[in-house]
């Protein structure tokens, strides 16, 4: 009897795990609305919130930023210089895969960054602006926003 119940339990467990892992929290990073929230923060020049949701270490245009204070400084200085996303639109949000690192650079440092610091699930968001395309890598939520792991732009 006990053996039969254990077999039933372990037979149901993988199915339950798949159902719960596909819940909203796991899929949150793949939604266009998730990326739109970050685009709105950039458009609104909200350096404080962006600093809070930018993870440490952070990949910025192929450079690994190790200190969280540097991310605060980056967002503040970028906005002071006029950076923003007026009219920015989210072109796509897709899962990060084994080749995503190449968007940020084809170096061993960037490959290691993605292997070590980009968990599953994570997503790659492509944002279109008048200046070109910008790229974000997001992971799970930080409150109502995704964590930002990497940022690159503008590209062709």
C-alpha positions in Angstrom: 0.0 0.0 0.0 2.7 2.5 1.0 4.7 1.5 -2.1 1.7 2.1 -4.3 1.1 5.5 -2.8 4.8 6.5 -3.2 4.7 5.4 -6.8 1.5 7.5 -7.4 3.1 10.5 -5.6 6.3 10.4 -7.7 4.3 9.8 -10.8 2.2 13.0 -10.2 5.2 15.1 -8.9 6.8 15.8 -12.3 3.4 16.8 -13.8 2.7 19.2 -10.9 6.2 20.7 -11.2 5.7 21.4 -14.9 2.3 23.0 -14.2 3.7 25.2 -11.4 6.9 26.1 -13.3 4.8 27.4 -16.2 2.8 29.8 -13.9 2.8 33.5 -14.4 6.0 34.0 -12.3 8.0 31.8 -14.6 6.6 33.3 -17.8 6.7 36.9 -16.6 10.1 37.5 -18.2 8.7 36.5 -21.7 5.9 39.0 -21.8 6.0 42.1 -24.0 4.3 44.0 -21.2 7.3 43.2 -19.0 9.7 44.7 -21.4 7.3 47.7 -21.9 7.6 48.5 -18.2 11.3 48.9 -18.5 11.0 50.9 -21.7 8.6 53.2 -19.8 11.2 53.6 -17.0 13.9 54.6 -19.6 11.4 56.9 -21.3 10.6 58.5 -18.0 14.3 58.7 -17.1 13.7 56.9 -13.8 17.3 56.3 -12.9 16.5 55.3 -9.3 14.2 52.4 -10.2 16.4 51.3 -13.0 19.4 51.2 -10.6 17.4 49.1 -8.2 16.4 46.5 -10.8 19.8 46.4 -12.6 21.5 43.3 -11.2 25.1 43.0 -10.1 27.2 42.0 -12.0 25.7 43.8 -15.0 26.6 43.4 -18.7 26.7 46.8 -20.4 27.5 46.8 -24.1 30.0 44.0 -23.7 31.6 45.3 -20.5 30.9 43.6 -17.1 30.1 46.1 -14.4 30.8 44.8 -11.0 29.8 47.5 -8.6 26.1 48.5 -8.1 27.1 52.1 -7.6 28.5 52.2 -11.1 25.0 51.3 -12.4 23.5 54.1 -10.5 26.0 56.5 -12.0 25.5 55.0 -15.5 21.7 55.6 -15.5 22.0 59.1 -13.9 24.7 60.2 -16.4 22.9 58.7 -19.4 19.7 60.5 -18.7 21.6 63.8 -17.9 23.2 63.5 -21.4 19.7 63.2 -23.0 19.4 59.4 -23.3 15.9 58.0 -23.5 13.4 56.0 -25.5 10.9 58.5 -26.9 8.6 56.4 -29.1 10.5 53.2 -28.3 8.6 50.0 -29.2 9.2 46.5 -28.0 10.0 44.5 -31.2 10.3 41.1 -29.6 10.8 39.2 -26.3 12.3 35.7 -26.6 13.9 33.2 -24.3 17.7 33.5 -23.9 19.4 30.6 -25.5 23.0 29.4 -26.0 23.7 31.9 -28.7 22.3 35.1 -27.1 25.6 36.1 -25.7 26.8 36.9 -29.3 24.6 40.0 -29.4 26.7 41.4 -26.6 30.0 40.3 -28.0 31.7 37.0 -29.0 34.3 36.8 -26.2 34.9 34.2 -23.5 34.1 36.8 -20.8 30.7 37.3 -22.2 30.1 33.6 -22.6 31.1 33.0 -19.0 28.8 35.9 -17.9 25.8 34.3 -19.6 26.6 30.8 -18.2 27.3 32.0 -14.7 24.9 35.0 -14.1 21.9 34.5 -16.5 19.5 32.0 -15.0 16.6 30.2 -16.6 14.1 31.6 -17.3 15.6 34.7 -18.8 14.6 36.7 -21.9 16.1 38.8 -24.5 14.1 41.9 -25.4 14.7 44.0 -28.6 13.5 47.6 -28.4 13.2 49.8 -31.5 13.9 53.5 -31.3 14.7 56.3 -33.7 18.4 55.6 -32.9 18.3 51.9 -33.7 17.8 48.8 -31.7 18.5 48.3 -28.0 18.7 44.9 -26.3 17.9 43.9 -22.7 18.3 40.6 -20.9 15.7 40.1 -18.1 15.2 37.5 -15.4 12.6 37.1 -12.6 10.8 39.9 -11.0 12.1 42.6 -8.7 8.7 43.7 -7.3 6.7 44.6 -10.4 9.7 44.9 -12.7 12.0 42.3 -14.2 15.6 42.2 -13.1 17.8 43.7 -15.8 20.9 41.6 -16.3 22.3 43.2 -19.5 21.8 46.1 -21.8 23.2 47.0 -25.2 22.5 49.6 -27.8 22.1 51.2 -30.2 22.7 48.8 -33.0 21.8 48.9 -36.7 
